Structures are given as structure tokens and as C-alpha cells.
Amino acid sequence: MADRQKGGHLAKDRILVALDIGTTKVALLVGEVQDKNIKIIGNAMFPSLGMKRGVVVDLEKTIYSIETAIEKAEKMADLDIDSAYISIGGSHIQSLNNKGIVAISSPSKEVSQEDIDRVIETAKTFNLAPTRRIIHVIPREYTVDEQRGIRDPLGMAGSRLGVEVHIVSGQNTTIQNLLKCTQNAGIRDERLVLQSIASAEAILTDDEKELGTALVDIGGGTTDIAIYLGGSIIYSSVIPMGGEHVTNDIAIGLRTPIEEAEKLKIKKGYAISDNVDENDKIEIPSPGGEGVTISTRKQLCEIIQPRMEEIYSLVKRSIAESSCSNNLSGGVVITGGGSELSGNLSLAEKVLGLPVRAGKPGKSISTITDDIISPKYSTAAGLLLYGLKSREEFYDDNLTGGILDAIISRLKSIFTV
């Protein structure tokens, strides 16, 4: 996904680039594919200056943030970056499940790649508003005649092929604005991936995806939810609220600048105020640098807790709307920069009524710095793994299919579905 031109000689097909453009930060990772693992050879993080709640509100500032992150990563990795897997989120994202069914066309009555492509196209046929664009069409399971739960129907015998898919769409103008920013920053070849789907690649185990697990990715401006069951995604949604809302509450409640409020949240914040000593004093920097006032850590946490409870209440409502509440044997996995608040997991378990664990990237990824193995890099790490999976699927077909149609079909599934 990138060219090594500045000094090294890495082959282009061994490099993957992940660009996570969030509300509060732009995170970029450059990975070198080593067999079925990825070695991080470049990384950068820079404040996201032109985004709000996951969407572009200032083109020039967003382009600047992306360009700065790219320049830093290029210098570290010693290569030119011109393509990437790019995260997308925001409240404009919508999802649904749909079904399709076709007659198996071959005289032998064996499922061909053409049948699979046709049934997916059938499942994509629904009333999509002209203002929206499909981002993902993900097959959940296939059926051949009466047999259900099939992951790969290629070559199976039958008369009718069915599929259930998970479809993710976004507002077309919002997507166009995001791509305009990345293209103006020098990214000529891009592949959009929903943030929660990317994070799930880095965080959830195969067992968790099979048993039923909700991934909750708390970003700066949004909280992304993806529910997996039976090995594949069954539900996704975006809540327009995240960690920056907690920071804003602190800034208003304690009358301190946003930057200082963020520092207080990280250093002194706790999600459950009753667990904090009410006599623990803290200094609150005043606006304009005009000294400090004295408050208590408990007062700080009494501001934090209601907003975090609100976020988790909305997560609980979203899970209930998915009709999956009784199927989450794997519980809830929480990640993202907003998940690093102390006491966060205990509050989540209390509100959600489900077992909760923290999620951070690490599987199939090696790095020389522990900073990357952090929830704030979950989406970027997942983008690399998503790219690795797409790459492996393409080369599997290329090596085993032996025909041009199979290669073209896989390329379509990677870059247009």
C-alpha cells in the first residue's frame, strides 16, 4: 500500500499503511508484512484539527493534520506514502442486515464464484437513498438449499444459493469530503473501513466473535459499536458522544481551559466518584493562566461520572436495539482512547450488566515501542490487519483459482464491496 523510494528497497506489496482520522487525533501506522504478521516500521500521531464528531468541518485543517502525520511516518519508515486503509465513522453511518437468493446456474449444480457474486449483488438490492453510499457489504452466512451456517459455499452442490449480509453505508457528501482531504494530502489509493470493524480486527479473538461479543470503541467525538456473533458482524452503530464530551464538561464545571481539563481527566479522573477520597485536593488552572483554584478530586469525578454513565446507557440501548443482548456470551470489550479513564471498566459493568474487559491491539503485530500497543491505536492497528486479511484472500485466490475471473472477482470484493 506504499512505495519505498527514499532509501530502502522494501517491495510495495509488503507494505501496508493505516490512517485513522478521528475527532481528536490522526493516527498513522506503517506496517511491513512478515508472513502472517505485521511489523510496525513507522508511526505518527497528530492532533485532529478539522474534525467534529467523526466528520470533516474544516478541509484545510484536516488536510494539514493528515499531511503532518504522513510526513512524520514517512521520515520514520523511510518511504513515500501514497495509499492507505482509512477509517471512517461519525453519526452519518447506518447499517442493516439484508438477504439475497439466486438459482445455482452451472449445469453441474455446483456453486461457482459467479453464483456467489450474483447472490451478493442481489442482497445489495434495497432502497438506498441517493444521498448515501455503501461502504461495506459483509457476508454473514450462506445457505445452500436448506443447509444454513455455511461460511464458504464455493463448489458445494445444490439448486439455490442464499446469503445474509451486513451492509454499512454513509452519507455521500461526508465521504467525499473525507476523501478530498486524504487525496489532497497525497493519498491517491484509499480503502475505507468502518472504525469499529477495523478495531474489532485488532481487539476481538476468534472465540469472542463466535460466542457473541460487543466491541465498544470510545473515541474523542463518537463511540462506535460492533457486535459479532457466529464468527461475523451482525450489528454496528455509532453514538455521537465520546471522550471530548467528558473533557468539555470538566472545562465548564471547573472553569478551566480545555487543554487543562483533558490533563485533569487523564491524571486525576475516575469514573466512579464514590471510590474517590473527598479530602483529596487538586489544583485547577484558571483561564488565561491567571493562577489556580483549589478543588477536590471528588468534585472532578462527580462531573465525569454522569457523562460516562450517559455514554454507557446509550451503548446499552444500542445493544438492546440489536436484539443481541441475550447472545453476548463473550461480554463487552472496550477500547479507544476514551476507554483509558481510571475506573472505566467497573462503571461499564455496572451500567451494562455484562462482563467487560479492556481491549488493546497486539495480536499479529510487532513493534519496538509499547506506546503503539495502546487503545488509542486500536483502529489503526485493526486497519493494518484488515489490509493483511484482504491481501491474503486475494493471493489465495490468485494461487489456487488459476483463472482471470477469480482474480477479478476477488479484486471487486476487496476494493468495491
ABEGO torsion letter per residue (X at the ends): XBBBAAABABBAAABBBBBBBBAABBBBBBBBBBEABBBBABBBBBBBAABBGGBBABAAAAAAAAAAAAAAAAAAAGBBBABBBBBBBEAABBBBBBBBBBBBABAAGBBBAAAAAAAAAAAABBBBBAABBBABBBBABBBBEABBGBABABGBBEABBBBBBBBBBBBAAAAAAAAAAAAAAGBABBBBBBAAAAAAAAABBAAAAAAEBBBBBBBAABBBBBBBBGGBBABBBBBBBBAAAAAAAAAAAAGBBAAAAAAAAAAABBABAAABBAABBBBBBBBGGBEBBBBBAAAAAAAAAAAAAAAAAAAAAAAAAAGAAAABAAEBBBBEAAAABBGAAAAAAAAAGBBBBBBBBGBGBBBABAAABBAAAAAAAAAAAAAAAAAAAAAAAAAAAGBAAAAAAAAAAAAAX
